Amino acid sequence: MTGTAAALDGKRAVVTGTASGIGEAIARAFLSAGARVLAVDLPQSNVGDVYADHAGAVPMAQDITEAAAPDAIAARASEALGGLDILVNNAGIAHGGSIETTTDALWDRVMGVNVTAMFKITRAALPLLKESGAGRIINLGSIMSDMGGPELFVYGTSKHAVAGMTKSMAVDLGRYGITANYLQPGAVVTALSAPFFEDEAFRTYWVEKAPVGRLGVPTDVAAAALFLAGDDAGFISGVGLNVDGGAIVKF
Ligand SMILES: NC(=O)c1ccc[n+]([C@@H]2O[C@H](COP(=O)([O-])OP(=O)(O)OC[C@H]3O[C@@H](n4cnc5c(N)ncnc54)[C@H](O)[C@@H]3O)[C@@H](O)[C@H]2O)c1
């Protein structure tokens, strides 16, 4: 991240799902770039310890699917950061299953984290983002925002919803100087994806599918988030940015 050290100086950010993986990498990149970050993750996570070394981080133990979560997150951002410039809706879960095996409970669980919480947290944060004058919303989609995948029925559905929701946010919120974009990671090794990559054939498939010839790491995605969060990205809105080593464009 050399050369971008002060890119977010004075900015105030909320990032969800920051105890591990891509969310942690985004929060750390923002902190290194001078932002203060409200770092949200589940009460049973170790989010309080992850940022013990960072004065600019405010950890918040909160399940984002709880009814009180959106207002609680906005209130904490206001109180601890004095406002909000950047919202990263990163927290997400993935569970396997086809349309035939997906139960109502699984559907509600995945859509609850990946879609409904994203909508409600963003809605609650809007007064603060409007005050910012240059608000940034960055949502975590996936390459599965553009395609289906075997045994990933509800996950794929949820990530397509992220694409549609983000484009609608961009249209509704541009008048307030707010941009909304979504990131589309490919195969990135994290706690969420590790069980899938234990299958050697699956791992090899994704290494070979990416023209750059490797799996992604969380900092690959954080670099894209840092760019979209910055002042220079103010004319980019409604876009899905693939961070996949080129995998999706190769058949
Ligand atoms: N890893 C990949 O290959 C990949 C690919 C495409 C998209 N994504 C997306 O990137 C995002 C981050 O995924 P990751 O791979 O870093 O996963 P991860 O499991 O490492 O991290 C997700 C974090 O979200 C938190 N979280 C889950 N449910 C929550 C809830 N209800 N309330 C608060 N926090 C909650 C978890 O505790 C965890 O710390 C997700 O939206 C995921 O769908 C990941």
The ligand as a Gaussian input file, in Angstrom:
#p B3LYP/6-31G(d) Opt

LIG

0 1
 N      -13.486000     -15.697000       0.137000
 C      -13.939000     -15.674000      -1.099000
 O      -13.466000     -16.418000      -1.975000
 C      -15.052000     -14.731000      -1.472000
 C      -15.415000     -14.656000      -2.820000
 C      -16.433000     -13.800000      -3.195000
 C      -17.066000     -13.012000      -2.255000
 N      -16.703000     -13.091000      -0.941000
 C      -17.435000     -12.247000       0.008000
 O      -16.537000     -11.490000       0.799000
 C      -17.124000     -11.223000       2.080000
 C      -16.158000     -11.614000       3.174000
 O      -15.938000     -13.000000       3.084000
 P      -14.638000     -13.723000       3.670000
 O      -14.237000     -14.707000       2.649000
 O      -13.650000     -12.731000       4.165000
 O      -15.315000     -14.531000       4.872000
 P      -14.870000     -14.751000       6.404000
 O      -15.745000     -15.848000       6.894000
 O      -13.396000     -14.874000       6.536000
 O      -15.291000     -13.384000       7.075000
 C      -16.635000     -12.991000       7.211000
 C      -16.783000     -12.286000       8.538000
 O      -18.153000     -11.883000       8.667000
 C      -18.555000     -12.136000       9.999000
 N      -19.998000     -12.325000      10.078000
 C      -20.731000     -13.343000       9.564000
 N      -22.014000     -13.219000       9.923000
 C      -22.098000     -12.082000      10.674000
 C      -23.164000     -11.452000      11.357000
 N      -24.397000     -11.945000      11.328000
 N      -22.884000     -10.326000      12.041000
 C      -21.637000      -9.806000      12.085000
 N      -20.585000     -10.379000      11.462000
 C      -20.822000     -11.509000      10.776000
 C      -17.817000     -13.418000      10.380000
 O      -17.744000     -13.588000      11.788000
 C      -16.461000     -13.208000       9.720000
 O      -15.521000     -12.588000      10.586000
 C      -18.452000     -12.003000       2.101000
 O      -19.519000     -11.139000       1.797000
 C      -18.261000     -13.037000       1.009000
 O      -19.468000     -13.484000       0.465000
 C      -15.703000     -13.928000      -0.529000

